[in-house]
Amino acid sequence: MQNLFFDEVDFSGKKLILICVPYGGGWSTIFNSWEPYLEPEIALLSAKFPGRGERMEEPSYENMQELVQEISPVIGAYELPIVFYGGCFGGLCAYEIIKELQETYHKKVKHFFTNSLISPRYIEEKVFLSQWSKEELANELLRRGELPEEVLEDEEVLEFLLPGIRADYKIYENYRYQEKGKINVDMSIFYNDSAALRQEADKDWEDLIQGSCERIPMACDNLFAAESQIEIAKQINSKLKQLYLN
């Protein structure tokens, strides 16, 4: 099976696969800095979506179903146990992929880590950011804390990211939750004080999963800032080591 989504990895000595899905408009390279903070038994795979990075010339997805149906058989073919991490848009993609893996490929994902993702039941976007101007979009993403400030303030980087950002927000805007039963996975949600307004929506996760659901506080303002992502990588490594590598 052709695999355009992940770099080739030598799985010798690996016991677990950590699949990381970028936030809206993000490239797979944002997870390159995670490698030094992970146990050598963990294989890190960063999802590469069309319309960005080395797949820049390919047309971006327009809906979640297309994305999920193309990437799921690739992941379903891996033999090692799998865990996911994705924040915000990346978390929504991970959730839908986990559902597809369970329903179609009868593959149980061990753990699902996320942040800045409300329950999919509550997602009904009424503000169509994909249609906003570059300046309006950058200011709104900065206000929401959904992209690192250093990225949004770099004009050259922002120009590269904009097509992917717009494409991902179009998927998010067109997303509609479909009830298909609970997914059988343990879940960990990273949060900070800025996520307090989402507390009520967060409570709904226990109704969507069949497994444990814990919330991990983070002492940072922006969960997508580089230093915050490194701390999340450390937290995930600690959790995986404790639960699955001993």
Rosetta blueprint (number, residue, H / E / L):
1 M L
2 Q L
3 N L
4 L L
5 F L
6 F L
7 D L
8 E L
9 V L
10 D L
11 F L
12 S L
13 G L
14 K L
15 K L
16 L E
17 I E
18 L E
19 I E
20 C E
21 V E
22 P L
23 Y L
24 G L
25 G L
26 G L
27 W L
28 S H
29 T H
30 I H
31 F H
32 N H
33 S H
34 W H
35 E H
36 P H
37 Y H
38 L L
39 E L
40 P L
41 E L
42 I E
43 A E
44 L E
45 L E
46 S E
47 A L
48 K L
49 F L
50 P L
51 G L
52 R L
53 G H
54 E H
55 R H
56 M L
57 E L
58 E L
59 P L
60 S L
61 Y L
62 E L
63 N L
64 M H
65 Q H
66 E H
67 L H
68 V H
69 Q H
70 E H
71 I H
72 S H
73 P H
74 V H
75 I H
76 G H
77 A L
78 Y L
79 E L
80 L L
81 P L
82 I E
83 V E
84 F E
85 Y E
86 G E
87 G E
88 C L
89 F H
90 G H
91 G H
92 L H
93 C H
94 A H
95 Y H
96 E H
97 I H
98 I H
99 K H
100 E H
101 L H
102 Q H
103 E H
104 T H
105 Y L
106 H L
107 K L
108 K L
109 V L
110 K L
111 H E
112 F E
113 F E
114 T E
115 N E
116 S L
117 L L
118 I L
119 S L
120 P H
121 R H
122 Y H
123 I L
124 E L
125 E L
126 K L
127 V L
128 F L
129 L H
130 S H
131 Q H
132 W L
133 S L
134 K H
135 E H
136 E H
137 L H
138 A H
139 N H
140 E H
141 L H
142 L H
143 R H
144 R H
145 G L
146 E L
147 L L
148 P L
149 E H
150 E H
151 V H
152 L H
153 E L
154 D L
155 E H
156 E H
157 V H
158 L H
159 E H
160 F H
161 L H
162 L H
163 P H
164 G H
165 I H
166 R H
167 A H
168 D H
169 Y H
170 K H
171 I H
172 Y H
173 E H
174 N H
175 Y L
176 R L
177 Y L
178 Q L
179 E L
180 K L
181 G L
182 K L
183 I E
184 N L
185 V L
186 D E
187 M E
188 S E
189 I E
190 F E
191 Y E
192 N L
193 D H
194 S H
195 A H
196 A H
197 L H
198 R H
199 Q H
200 E H
201 A H
202 D H
203 K H
204 D H
205 W H
206 E H
207 D H
208 L L
209 I E
210 Q L
211 G L
212 S L
213 C E
214 E E
215 R E
216 I E
217 P E
218 M L
219 A L
220 C L
221 D L
222 N L
223 L L
224 F L
225 A L
226 A H
227 E H
228 S H
229 Q H
230 I H
231 E H
232 I H
233 A H
234 K H
235 Q H
236 I H
237 N H
238 S H
239 K H
240 L H
241 K H
242 Q H
243 L H
244 Y H
245 L L
246 N L
